[in-house]
């Protein structure tokens, strides 16, 4: 539809050029150039969409040929995980020292932005139920303060209010959550400065 509109504009501009002044002709040529650039962008975008669709369809065909075990591994790889304490990434050393008045542990789970799997397949890779109970502080589950959840993203913030200088906290993660997060240590010691 847009292609017809642009073609019509180009035709009208050509007709106008035949019977207009130099000033009007210059203005019309500029409009034609702009419309020509828009047309080129639209053609390029259309080609990109066709190419993307081709690859998406091809990969879907390939995924249909996977064994259940291979498919489960692919589904698991669709999701990425992060954990931070007051905005600081979970340290590999297992030790963290921060200055804070409250302790916020945020765990997030996000689906890859471009997936070749249908959403109903991909969702099988989520571990959000485990995330809800993933953080234990000093032997007790931390209270969830906020939960943000969509089909493709799940973010939980656990909070401990009123921490003071000198406080020491031990946070432990469930094994499956630590594994998905890719952290070597399941526990972290947090010292409040």
C-alpha positions in Angstrom: 0.0 0.0 0.0 2.8 2.4 0.9 4.6 1.4 -2.3 1.6 2.5 -4.3 1.4 5.8 -2.4 5.0 6.5 -3.0 4.8 5.6 -6.7 1.8 8.0 -6.9 3.8 10.8 -5.3 6.7 10.2 -7.7 4.3 10.2 -10.7 2.6 13.4 -9.5 5.9 15.0 -8.9 7.0 14.2 -12.4 3.9 15.7 -13.8 4.2 18.8 -11.7 7.8 19.3 -12.8 6.7 19.7 -16.4 4.7 22.8 -15.7 6.2 24.6 -12.7 8.7 27.3 -11.9 12.4 26.7 -11.0 11.7 27.3 -7.3 8.7 24.9 -7.3 10.7 22.4 -9.4 13.6 22.4 -6.8 11.1 21.9 -4.0 9.4 19.1 -5.8 12.7 17.4 -6.6 13.6 17.5 -2.9 10.3 15.9 -2.1 10.9 13.2 -4.7 14.4 12.5 -3.3 13.0 12.2 0.2 10.3 9.8 -1.0 12.8 7.8 -3.0 14.9 7.4 0.1 11.8 6.3 2.1 11.0 3.8 -0.7 14.6 2.4 -0.6 14.3 2.0 3.2 11.0 0.2 2.9 12.4 -2.2 0.2 15.4 -2.9 2.4 13.3 -3.5 5.5 11.0 -5.8 3.5 14.0 -7.8 2.3 15.3 -8.1 5.8 11.9 -9.3 7.1 11.9 -12.0 4.4 15.4 -13.1 5.2 14.6 -13.2 9.0 11.4 -15.2 8.3 13.4 -17.7 6.1 16.0 -18.3 8.9 13.3 -18.5 11.6 11.4 -21.1 9.6 14.6 -23.0 8.8 15.6 -23.1 12.5 12.1 -24.2 13.5 12.4 -27.1 11.1 15.7 -28.1 12.6 14.4 -27.9 16.2 11.5 -30.3 15.3 14.2 -32.9 14.5 15.8 -32.6 17.9 15.6 -35.4 20.5 13.6 -34.5 23.7 16.9 -34.2 25.6 18.4 -31.8 23.0 15.2 -29.8 23.0 15.2 -29.6 26.8 18.8 -28.2 26.6 17.8 -25.6 24.0 14.7 -24.6 26.1 17.0 -24.1 29.1 19.4 -21.9 27.1 16.5 -19.7 26.2 16.6 -18.2 29.7 19.2 -16.0 31.3 19.6 -15.3 35.0 21.1 -12.6 37.1 21.4 -11.9 40.8 22.6 -8.8 42.5 22.8 -7.4 46.1 22.0 -3.7 46.3 22.8 -3.4 42.6 26.2 -5.2 42.9 26.6 -8.4 40.9 26.9 -11.6 42.9 30.7 -11.9 43.5 32.6 -15.0 42.6 34.6 -14.7 45.8 31.5 -15.2 47.9 32.3 -12.1 49.9 30.7 -8.7 49.6 31.1 -5.5 51.7 28.6 -2.7 51.2 27.3 0.4 52.8 23.6 0.3 53.1 20.6 0.9 55.3 18.6 -2.0 53.8 19.6 -5.1 52.0 18.0 -5.8 48.6 18.7 -9.0 46.7 17.3 -9.1 43.2 17.0 -12.2 41.1 15.9 -12.0 37.5 15.0 -14.5 34.8 14.7 -13.3 31.2 13.8 -15.1 28.0 16.0 -14.5 24.9 14.5 -11.6 22.9 14.5 -13.6 19.7 13.4 -17.2 20.1 12.9 -19.9 17.5 10.8 -21.9 19.9 7.1 -21.3 20.3 6.4 -19.5 23.6 4.5 -22.5 25.1 7.7 -24.6 24.5 10.1 -22.0 25.8 8.1 -21.4 29.0 9.0 -24.9 30.1 12.5 -23.6 30.7 11.5 -21.1 33.4 12.3 -21.8 37.0 10.3 -19.0 38.5 8.7 -21.2 41.2 12.2 -22.0 42.4 13.2 -18.3 42.3 10.3 -17.4 44.6 12.1 -19.5 47.3 15.7 -19.1 46.1 17.2 -16.8 48.7 17.9 -17.9 52.3 19.5 -15.4 54.7 20.9 -16.6 58.0 19.0 -19.9 57.7 15.6 -18.3 56.9 13.9 -17.5 53.7 14.0 -13.8 52.9 10.7 -12.0 52.4 9.8 -11.1 48.9 9.3 -7.3 48.6 8.4 -7.0 44.9 7.6 -9.3 42.1 7.4 -8.4 38.5 6.4 -11.2 36.1 5.5 -11.5 32.5 5.6 -14.5 30.2 9.2 -13.6 29.2 10.6 -12.0 32.4 10.5 -12.6 36.1 12.1 -10.3 38.6 12.0 -10.7 42.4 13.5 -8.4 45.0 14.0 -9.8 48.5 14.5 -7.2 51.2 15.9 -6.9 54.7 15.2 -3.5 56.1 17.1 -1.7 58.8 20.6 -3.1 58.5 23.4 -1.4 60.4 27.1 -1.1 60.2 28.8 -4.2 61.5 25.9 -6.6 60.5 27.0 -9.8 58.7 24.5 -11.8 56.6 24.9 -15.2 54.9 22.8 -15.6 51.8 22.4 -19.0 50.3 20.9 -20.0 46.9 19.1 -23.1 46.1 21.3 -25.4 44.0 19.3 -25.3 40.8 19.1 -21.5 41.0 22.9 -21.2 41.6 23.5 -23.5 38.6 21.3 -21.5 36.3 22.9 -18.3 37.5 26.3 -19.8 36.7 27.7 -18.9 40.1 30.3 -21.2 41.5 29.5 -20.4 45.1 26.0 -21.1 46.4 26.5 -18.7 49.4 27.7 -15.2 49.9 28.7 -13.4 53.0 27.6 -9.7 53.2 29.2 -7.3 55.6 27.6 -3.9 56.2 30.1 -1.1 56.5 
